[in-house]
Amino acid sequence: MLLKHAIVLLFWHLIGCKQIRSMEHKIQHETLPLKEEKQFIRDIKQLKQIREQLSSNMGSQDEVQQAMDQKDQSEERLKVLFAVTVIA
């Protein structure tokens, strides 16, 4: 489940980057009405904020995954200890 969530976040992150590049290219190389150019600038700013949020979420997803891995390792150690205790 965590992997699926991370893939979705990465997908949206990549789409946002492509949209930002596209709008920046239009602003730099095309003649646009001032109103449209200002809207592009607002959209770029918003997409960059969303990208930052996704990046921070990806970091916390890594932390959750590490915690889950540690939990699994602890459970395995407990199983081994329990097995040794039962045998002894």
Biopython code that builds the backbone (N, CA, C, O; Angstrom):
import numpy as np
from Bio.PDB.StructureBuilder import StructureBuilder

atoms = [
    (1, "MET", "N", (0.830, -1.199, 0.000)),
    (1, "MET", "CA", (0.000, 0.000, 0.000)),
    (1, "MET", "C", (0.871, 1.258, 0.000)),
    (1, "MET", "O", (0.588, 2.210, -0.727)),
    (2, "LEU", "N", (1.928, 1.263, 0.813)),
    (2, "LEU", "CA", (2.805, 2.430, 0.861)),
    (2, "LEU", "C", (3.505, 2.640, -0.471)),
    (2, "LEU", "O", (3.669, 3.776, -0.917)),
    (3, "LEU", "N", (3.915, 1.558, -1.103)),
    (3, "LEU", "CA", (4.586, 1.668, -2.391)),
    (3, "LEU", "C", (3.647, 2.266, -3.433)),
    (3, "LEU", "O", (4.062, 3.110, -4.227)),
    (4, "LYS", "N", (2.397, 1.840, -3.439)),
    (4, "LYS", "CA", (1.421, 2.361, -4.390)),
    (4, "LYS", "C", (1.228, 3.860, -4.170)),
    (4, "LYS", "O", (1.159, 4.627, -5.130)),
    (5, "HIS", "N", (1.142, 4.277, -2.904)),
    (5, "HIS", "CA", (0.975, 5.692, -2.575)),
    (5, "HIS", "C", (2.190, 6.491, -3.048)),
    (5, "HIS", "O", (2.043, 7.579, -3.604)),
    (6, "ALA", "N", (3.384, 5.952, -2.826)),
    (6, "ALA", "CA", (4.617, 6.631, -3.240)),
    (6, "ALA", "C", (4.674, 6.772, -4.758)),
    (6, "ALA", "O", (5.114, 7.802, -5.270)),
    (7, "ILE", "N", (4.234, 5.748, -5.476)),
    (7, "ILE", "CA", (4.236, 5.804, -6.942)),
    (7, "ILE", "C", (3.277, 6.880, -7.436)),
    (7, "ILE", "O", (3.598, 7.618, -8.367)),
    (8, "VAL", "N", (2.109, 6.971, -6.819)),
    (8, "VAL", "CA", (1.138, 7.993, -7.206)),
    (8, "VAL", "C", (1.714, 9.385, -6.951)),
    (8, "VAL", "O", (1.582, 10.275, -7.792)),
    (9, "LEU", "N", (2.354, 9.578, -5.788)),
    (9, "LEU", "CA", (2.954, 10.875, -5.481)),
    (9, "LEU", "C", (4.052, 11.227, -6.479)),
    (9, "LEU", "O", (4.144, 12.369, -6.929)),
    (10, "LEU", "N", (4.874, 10.255, -6.821)),
    (10, "LEU", "CA", (5.936, 10.484, -7.791)),
    (10, "LEU", "C", (5.364, 10.847, -9.156)),
    (10, "LEU", "O", (5.874, 11.744, -9.827)),
    (11, "PHE", "N", (4.312, 10.156, -9.566)),
    (11, "PHE", "CA", (3.655, 10.423, -10.838)),
    (11, "PHE", "C", (3.155, 11.865, -10.893)),
    (11, "PHE", "O", (3.398, 12.571, -11.872)),
    (12, "TRP", "N", (2.463, 12.300, -9.851)),
    (12, "TRP", "CA", (1.944, 13.668, -9.824)),
    (12, "TRP", "C", (3.077, 14.682, -9.772)),
    (12, "TRP", "O", (2.967, 15.766, -10.344)),
    (13, "HIS", "N", (4.163, 14.339, -9.091)),
    (13, "HIS", "CA", (5.332, 15.218, -9.031)),
    (13, "HIS", "C", (5.905, 15.425, -10.438)),
    (13, "HIS", "O", (6.221, 16.551, -10.822)),
    (14, "LEU", "N", (6.034, 14.349, -11.192)),
    (14, "LEU", "CA", (6.585, 14.440, -12.549)),
    (14, "LEU", "C", (5.676, 15.232, -13.477)),
    (14, "LEU", "O", (6.152, 16.020, -14.294)),
    (15, "ILE", "N", (4.373, 15.026, -13.355)),
    (15, "ILE", "CA", (3.426, 15.772, -14.182)),
    (15, "ILE", "C", (3.540, 17.263, -13.880)),
    (15, "ILE", "O", (3.543, 18.085, -14.796)),
    (16, "GLY", "N", (3.632, 17.609, -12.608)),
    (16, "GLY", "CA", (3.770, 19.008, -12.213)),
    (16, "GLY", "C", (5.019, 19.630, -12.797)),
    (16, "GLY", "O", (4.974, 20.771, -13.259)),
    (17, "CYS", "N", (6.139, 18.914, -12.790)),
    (17, "CYS", "CA", (7.395, 19.424, -13.355)),
    (17, "CYS", "C", (7.242, 19.703, -14.845)),
    (17, "CYS", "O", (7.728, 20.717, -15.347)),
    (18, "LYS", "N", (6.572, 18.807, -15.543)),
    (18, "LYS", "CA", (6.388, 18.979, -16.988)),
    (18, "LYS", "C", (5.509, 20.204, -17.267)),
    (18, "LYS", "O", (5.786, 20.971, -18.189)),
    (19, "GLN", "N", (4.457, 20.384, -16.477)),
    (19, "GLN", "CA", (3.577, 21.531, -16.676)),
    (19, "GLN", "C", (4.317, 22.836, -16.393)),
    (19, "GLN", "O", (4.146, 23.820, -17.113)),
    (20, "ILE", "N", (5.136, 22.843, -15.347)),
    (20, "ILE", "CA", (5.906, 24.041, -15.008)),
    (20, "ILE", "C", (6.836, 24.407, -16.156)),
    (20, "ILE", "O", (6.891, 25.563, -16.574)),
    (21, "ARG", "N", (7.566, 23.420, -16.666)),
    (21, "ARG", "CA", (8.490, 23.684, -17.781)),
    (21, "ARG", "C", (7.738, 24.215, -19.000)),
    (21, "ARG", "O", (8.206, 25.133, -19.673)),
    (22, "SER", "N", (6.585, 23.639, -19.275)),
    (22, "SER", "CA", (5.800, 24.061, -20.432)),
    (22, "SER", "C", (5.347, 25.516, -20.288)),
    (22, "SER", "O", (5.458, 26.297, -21.233)),
    (23, "MET", "N", (4.842, 25.878, -19.118)),
    (23, "MET", "CA", (4.379, 27.250, -18.914)),
    (23, "MET", "C", (5.541, 28.238, -18.929)),
    (23, "MET", "O", (5.422, 29.330, -19.484)),
    (24, "GLU", "N", (6.664, 27.857, -18.319)),
    (24, "GLU", "CA", (7.833, 28.734, -18.331)),
    (24, "GLU", "C", (8.323, 28.957, -19.760)),
    (24, "GLU", "O", (8.728, 30.065, -20.112)),
    (25, "HIS", "N", (8.289, 27.923, -20.574)),
    (25, "HIS", "CA", (8.707, 28.048, -21.973)),
    (25, "HIS", "C", (7.782, 29.018, -22.717)),
    (25, "HIS", "O", (8.253, 29.864, -23.478)),
    (26, "LYS", "N", (6.477, 28.897, -22.501)),
    (26, "LYS", "CA", (5.533, 29.795, -23.166)),
    (26, "LYS", "C", (5.773, 31.242, -22.767)),
    (26, "LYS", "O", (5.729, 32.141, -23.607)),
    (27, "ILE", "N", (6.027, 31.464, -21.472)),
    (27, "ILE", "CA", (6.267, 32.829, -21.005)),
    (27, "ILE", "C", (7.517, 33.405, -21.668)),
    (27, "ILE", "O", (7.543, 34.576, -22.049)),
    (28, "GLN", "N", (8.544, 32.581, -21.803)),
    (28, "GLN", "CA", (9.818, 33.058, -22.341)),
    (28, "GLN", "C", (9.819, 33.221, -23.854)),
    (28, "GLN", "O", (10.489, 34.113, -24.375)),
    (29, "HIS", "N", (9.082, 32.377, -24.570)),
    (29, "HIS", "CA", (9.238, 32.325, -26.026)),
    (29, "HIS", "C", (7.997, 32.684, -26.831)),
    (29, "HIS", "O", (8.045, 32.697, -28.061)),
    (30, "GLU", "N", (6.911, 32.970, -26.174)),
    (30, "GLU", "CA", (5.695, 33.311, -26.906)),
    (30, "GLU", "C", (5.204, 34.677, -26.469)),
    (30, "GLU", "O", (5.470, 35.130, -25.356)),
    (31, "THR", "N", (4.488, 35.314, -27.360)),
    (31, "THR", "CA", (3.857, 36.588, -27.023)),
    (31, "THR", "C", (2.488, 36.277, -26.435)),
    (31, "THR", "O", (1.615, 35.720, -27.101)),
    (32, "LEU", "N", (2.324, 36.650, -25.169)),
    (32, "LEU", "CA", (1.087, 36.352, -24.457)),
    (32, "LEU", "C", (0.468, 37.640, -23.940)),
    (32, "LEU", "O", (1.186, 38.588, -23.620)),
    (33, "PRO", "N", (-0.855, 37.685, -23.855)),
    (33, "PRO", "CA", (-1.472, 38.829, -23.180)),
    (33, "PRO", "C", (-1.006, 38.866, -21.719)),
    (33, "PRO", "O", (-0.762, 37.825, -21.109)),
    (34, "LEU", "N", (-0.890, 40.057, -21.178)),
    (34, "LEU", "CA", (-0.394, 40.215, -19.811)),
    (34, "LEU", "C", (-1.226, 39.409, -18.816)),
    (34, "LEU", "O", (-0.680, 38.799, -17.897)),
    (35, "LYS", "N", (-2.522, 39.407, -18.996)),
    (35, "LYS", "CA", (-3.406, 38.673, -18.087)),
    (35, "LYS", "C", (-3.071, 37.178, -18.091)),
    (35, "LYS", "O", (-3.015, 36.551, -17.033)),
    (36, "GLU", "N", (-2.851, 36.614, -19.269)),
    (36, "GLU", "CA", (-2.522, 35.186, -19.391)),
    (36, "GLU", "C", (-1.141, 34.891, -18.786)),
    (36, "GLU", "O", (-0.949, 33.872, -18.124)),
    (37, "GLU", "N", (-0.188, 35.796, -19.025)),
    (37, "GLU", "CA", (1.152, 35.613, -18.464)),
    (37, "GLU", "C", (1.104, 35.624, -16.931)),
    (37, "GLU", "O", (1.759, 34.814, -16.276)),
    (38, "LYS", "N", (0.327, 36.546, -16.376)),
    (38, "LYS", "CA", (0.187, 36.598, -14.913)),
    (38, "LYS", "C", (-0.467, 35.326, -14.385)),
    (38, "LYS", "O", (-0.091, 34.826, -13.325)),
    (39, "GLN", "N", (-1.444, 34.803, -15.122)),
    (39, "GLN", "CA", (-2.093, 33.557, -14.696)),
    (39, "GLN", "C", (-1.104, 32.398, -14.729)),
    (39, "GLN", "O", (-1.102, 31.564, -13.825)),
    (40, "PHE", "N", (-0.264, 32.335, -15.760)),
    (40, "PHE", "CA", (0.778, 31.308, -15.825)),
    (40, "PHE", "C", (1.711, 31.405, -14.617)),
    (40, "PHE", "O", (2.071, 30.397, -14.010)),
    (41, "ILE", "N", (2.095, 32.636, -14.281)),
    (41, "ILE", "CA", (2.994, 32.825, -13.138)),
    (41, "ILE", "C", (2.336, 32.344, -11.850)),
    (41, "ILE", "O", (2.988, 31.699, -11.028)),
    (42, "ARG", "N", (1.051, 32.649, -11.664)),
    (42, "ARG", "CA", (0.328, 32.159, -10.476)),
    (42, "ARG", "C", (0.244, 30.631, -10.474)),
    (42, "ARG", "O", (0.428, 29.992, -9.438)),
    (43, "ASP", "N", (-0.038, 30.054, -11.649)),
    (43, "ASP", "CA", (-0.139, 28.594, -11.749)),
    (43, "ASP", "C", (1.212, 27.928, -11.459)),
    (43, "ASP", "O", (1.275, 26.906, -10.775)),
    (44, "ILE", "N", (2.286, 28.515, -11.985)),
    (44, "ILE", "CA", (3.619, 27.958, -11.740)),
    (44, "ILE", "C", (3.931, 27.984, -10.246)),
    (44, "ILE", "O", (4.436, 27.009, -9.690)),
    (45, "LYS", "N", (3.625, 29.102, -9.609)),
    (45, "LYS", "CA", (3.869, 29.227, -8.170)),
    (45, "LYS", "C", (3.089, 28.158, -7.394)),
    (45, "LYS", "O", (3.624, 27.524, -6.484)),
    (46, "GLN", "N", (1.827, 27.969, -7.766)),
    (46, "GLN", "CA", (0.998, 26.976, -7.095)),
    (46, "GLN", "C", (1.528, 25.553, -7.330)),
    (46, "GLN", "O", (1.578, 24.749, -6.399)),
    (47, "LEU", "N", (1.918, 25.248, -8.559)),
    (47, "LEU", "CA", (2.459, 23.920, -8.856)),
    (47, "LEU", "C", (3.760, 23.666, -8.096)),
    (47, "LEU", "O", (4.002, 22.551, -7.635)),
    (48, "LYS", "N", (4.596, 24.692, -7.964)),
    (48, "LYS", "CA", (5.838, 24.537, -7.214)),
    (48, "LYS", "C", (5.553, 24.272, -5.739)),
    (48, "LYS", "O", (6.254, 23.485, -5.103)),
    (49, "GLN", "N", (4.531, 24.924, -5.192)),
    (49, "GLN", "CA", (4.149, 24.671, -3.802)),
    (49, "GLN", "C", (3.650, 23.236, -3.632)),
    (49, "GLN", "O", (3.996, 22.561, -2.663)),
    (50, "ILE", "N", (2.848, 22.785, -4.567)),
    (50, "ILE", "CA", (2.341, 21.407, -4.519)),
    (50, "ILE", "C", (3.505, 20.431, -4.636)),
    (50, "ILE", "O", (3.545, 19.419, -3.935)),
    (51, "ARG", "N", (4.456, 20.734, -5.525)),
    (51, "ARG", "CA", (5.628, 19.871, -5.698)),
    (51, "ARG", "C", (6.413, 19.773, -4.387)),
    (51, "ARG", "O", (6.869, 18.691, -4.016)),
    (52, "GLU", "N", (6.570, 20.887, -3.695)),
    (52, "GLU", "CA", (7.269, 20.875, -2.403)),
    (52, "GLU", "C", (6.525, 20.014, -1.389)),
    (52, "GLU", "O", (7.142, 19.251, -0.645)),
    (53, "GLN", "N", (5.200, 20.137, -1.359)),
    (53, "GLN", "CA", (4.400, 19.329, -0.435)),
    (53, "GLN", "C", (4.559, 17.844, -0.751)),
    (53, "GLN", "O", (4.697, 17.020, 0.154)),
    (54, "LEU", "N", (4.539, 17.510, -2.038)),
    (54, "LEU", "CA", (4.707, 16.109, -2.427)),
    (54, "LEU", "C", (6.085, 15.605, -2.036)),
    (54, "LEU", "O", (6.229, 14.471, -1.579)),
    (55, "SER", "N", (7.097, 16.444, -2.215)),
    (55, "SER", "CA", (8.452, 16.041, -1.849)),
    (55, "SER", "C", (8.550, 15.782, -0.358)),
    (55, "SER", "O", (9.192, 14.821, 0.066)),
    (56, "SER", "N", (7.922, 16.627, 0.437)),
    (56, "SER", "CA", (7.968, 16.414, 1.885)),
    (56, "SER", "C", (7.167, 15.172, 2.265)),
    (56, "SER", "O", (7.532, 14.466, 3.205)),
    (57, "ASN", "N", (6.073, 14.896, 1.540)),
    (57, "ASN", "CA", (5.307, 13.677, 1.807)),
    (57, "ASN", "C", (6.113, 12.437, 1.454)),
    (57, "ASN", "O", (6.031, 11.416, 2.137)),
    (58, "MET", "N", (6.899, 12.534, 0.374)),
    (58, "MET", "CA", (7.731, 11.396, -0.014)),
    (58, "MET", "C", (8.735, 11.089, 1.087)),
    (58, "MET", "O", (9.007, 9.925, 1.380)),
    (59, "GLY", "N", (9.286, 12.136, 1.696)),
    (59, "GLY", "CA", (10.228, 11.933, 2.788)),
    (59, "GLY", "C", (9.570, 11.232, 3.949)),
    (59, "GLY", "O", (10.151, 10.306, 4.515)),
    (60, "SER", "N", (8.383, 11.645, 4.320)),
    (60, "SER", "CA", (7.709, 11.003, 5.439)),
    (60, "SER", "C", (7.291, 9.579, 5.080)),
    (60, "SER", "O", (7.222, 8.722, 5.961)),
    (61, "GLN", "N", (7.014, 9.311, 3.812)),
    (61, "GLN", "CA", (6.702, 7.941, 3.397)),
    (61, "GLN", "C", (7.925, 7.047, 3.585)),
    (61, "GLN", "O", (7.796, 5.889, 3.984)),
    (62, "ASP", "N", (9.105, 7.582, 3.300)),
    (62, "ASP", "CA", (10.333, 6.815, 3.529)),
    (62, "ASP", "C", (10.498, 6.496, 5.012)),
    (62, "ASP", "O", (10.902, 5.392, 5.378)),
    (63, "GLU", "N", (10.182, 7.472, 5.862)),
    (63, "GLU", "CA", (10.285, 7.257, 7.298)),
    (63, "GLU", "C", (9.311, 6.170, 7.754)),
    (63, "GLU", "O", (9.652, 5.323, 8.580)),
    (64, "VAL", "N", (8.106, 6.205, 7.212)),
    (64, "VAL", "CA", (7.107, 5.182, 7.561)),
    (64, "VAL", "C", (7.592, 3.811, 7.113)),
    (64, "VAL", "O", (7.464, 2.834, 7.850)),
    (65, "GLN", "N", (8.150, 3.734, 5.906)),
    (65, "GLN", "CA", (8.651, 2.460, 5.395)),
    (65, "GLN", "C", (9.782, 1.934, 6.262)),
    (65, "GLN", "O", (9.841, 0.735, 6.534)),
    (66, "GLN", "N", (10.684, 2.812, 6.704)),
    (66, "GLN", "CA", (11.773, 2.396, 7.580)),
    (66, "GLN", "C", (11.227, 1.862, 8.900)),
    (66, "GLN", "O", (11.714, 0.857, 9.418)),
    (67, "ALA", "N", (10.225, 2.529, 9.435)),
    (67, "ALA", "CA", (9.617, 2.074, 10.683)),
    (67, "ALA", "C", (8.962, 0.703, 10.503)),
    (67, "ALA", "O", (9.050, -0.151, 11.385)),
    (68, "MET", "N", (8.310, 0.497, 9.368)),
    (68, "MET", "CA", (7.676, -0.797, 9.096)),
    (68, "MET", "C", (8.735, -1.896, 8.974)),
    (68, "MET", "O", (8.538, -3.010, 9.460)),
    (69, "ASP", "N", (9.853, -1.578, 8.325)),
    (69, "ASP", "CA", (10.946, -2.547, 8.196)),
    (69, "ASP", "C", (11.515, -2.904, 9.565)),
    (69, "ASP", "O", (11.787, -4.073, 9.840)),
    (70, "GLN", "N", (11.694, -1.904, 10.419)),
    (70, "GLN", "CA", (12.201, -2.166, 11.769)),
    (70, "GLN", "C", (11.219, -3.018, 12.553)),
    (70, "GLN", "O", (11.624, -3.902, 13.308)),
    (71, "LYS", "N", (9.932, -2.757, 12.380)),
    (71, "LYS", "CA", (8.902, -3.550, 13.065)),
    (71, "LYS", "C", (8.996, -5.008, 12.623)),
    (71, "LYS", "O", (8.946, -5.917, 13.452)),
    (72, "ASP", "N", (9.132, -5.225, 11.319)),
    (72, "ASP", "CA", (9.243, -6.591, 10.801)),
    (72, "ASP", "C", (10.482, -7.296, 11.358)),
    (72, "ASP", "O", (10.425, -8.468, 11.730)),
    (73, "GLN", "N", (11.598, -6.572, 11.412)),
    (73, "GLN", "CA", (12.820, -7.165, 11.949)),
    (73, "GLN", "C", (12.644, -7.522, 13.425)),
    (73, "GLN", "O", (13.105, -8.575, 13.866)),
    (74, "SER", "N", (11.989, -6.662, 14.179)),
    (74, "SER", "CA", (11.752, -6.938, 15.595)),
    (74, "SER", "C", (10.860, -8.155, 15.778)),
    (74, "SER", "O", (11.098, -8.981, 16.660)),
    (75, "GLU", "N", (9.835, -8.264, 14.946)),
    (75, "GLU", "CA", (8.947, -9.430, 15.026)),
    (75, "GLU", "C", (9.720, -10.711, 14.738)),
    (75, "GLU", "O", (9.518, -11.722, 15.411)),
    (76, "GLU", "N", (10.600, -10.675, 13.746)),
    (76, "GLU", "CA", (11.406, -11.856, 13.418)),
    (76, "GLU", "C", (12.311, -12.237, 14.588)),
    (76, "GLU", "O", (12.449, -13.419, 14.904)),
    (77, "ARG", "N", (12.925, -11.248, 15.231)),
    (77, "ARG", "CA", (13.778, -11.529, 16.395)),
    (77, "ARG", "C", (12.977, -12.147, 17.527)),
    (77, "ARG", "O", (13.442, -13.072, 18.193)),
    (78, "LEU", "N", (11.769, -11.634, 17.744)),
    (78, "LEU", "CA", (10.918, -12.187, 18.807)),
    (78, "LEU", "C", (10.542, -13.640, 18.497)),
    (78, "LEU", "O", (10.501, -14.475, 19.400)),
    (79, "LYS", "N", (10.271, -13.940, 17.244)),
    (79, "LYS", "CA", (9.941, -15.315, 16.864)),
    (79, "LYS", "C", (11.116, -16.244, 17.152)),
    (79, "LYS", "O", (10.931, -17.346, 17.668)),
    (80, "VAL", "N", (12.327, -15.795, 16.816)),
    (80, "VAL", "CA", (13.519, -16.606, 17.057)),
    (80, "VAL", "C", (13.711, -16.803, 18.563)),
    (80, "VAL", "O", (13.966, -17.917, 19.020)),
    (81, "LEU", "N", (13.588, -15.724, 19.323)),
    (81, "LEU", "CA", (13.744, -15.828, 20.783)),
    (81, "LEU", "C", (12.693, -16.753, 21.396)),
    (81, "LEU", "O", (13.001, -17.546, 22.286)),
    (82, "PHE", "N", (11.464, -16.651, 20.921)),
    (82, "PHE", "CA", (10.408, -17.502, 21.437)),
    (82, "PHE", "C", (10.693, -18.969, 21.094)),
    (82, "PHE", "O", (10.505, -19.855, 21.928)),
    (83, "ALA", "N", (11.141, -19.212, 19.880)),
    (83, "ALA", "CA", (11.453, -20.583, 19.470)),
    (83, "ALA", "C", (12.588, -21.145, 20.330)),
    (83, "ALA", "O", (12.520, -22.303, 20.743)),
    (84, "VAL", "N", (13.621, -20.362, 20.606)),
    (84, "VAL", "CA", (14.736, -20.817, 21.424)),
    (84, "VAL", "C", (14.269, -21.076, 22.842)),
    (84, "VAL", "O", (14.702, -22.047, 23.461)),
    (85, "THR", "N", (13.398, -20.233, 23.370)),
    (85, "THR", "CA", (12.886, -20.397, 24.723)),
    (85, "THR", "C", (12.039, -21.651, 24.850)),
    (85, "THR", "O", (12.137, -22.360, 25.852)),
    (86, "VAL", "N", (11.210, -21.939, 23.858)),
    (86, "VAL", "CA", (10.342, -23.109, 23.889)),
    (86, "VAL", "C", (11.188, -24.387, 23.811)),
    (86, "VAL", "O", (10.889, -25.369, 24.490)),
    (87, "ILE", "N", (12.232, -24.377, 22.992)),
    (87, "ILE", "CA", (13.092, -25.557, 22.825)),
    (87, "ILE", "C", (13.886, -25.821, 24.097)),
    (87, "ILE", "O", (14.061, -26.974, 24.489)),
    (88, "ALA", "N", (14.373, -24.757, 24.749)),
    (88, "ALA", "CA", (15.206, -24.902, 25.939)),
    (88, "ALA", "C", (14.371, -25.272, 27.095)),
    (88, "ALA", "O", (14.886, -25.443, 28.200)),
]
sb = StructureBuilder()
sb.init_structure("model")
sb.init_model(0)
sb.init_chain("A")
sb.init_seg("    ")
for serial, (resi, resn, name, xyz) in enumerate(atoms, 1):
    if name == "N":
        sb.init_residue(resn, " ", resi, " ")
    sb.init_atom(name, np.array(xyz, "f"), 0.0, 1.0, " ", f" {name:<3s}", serial, name[0])
structure = sb.get_structure()
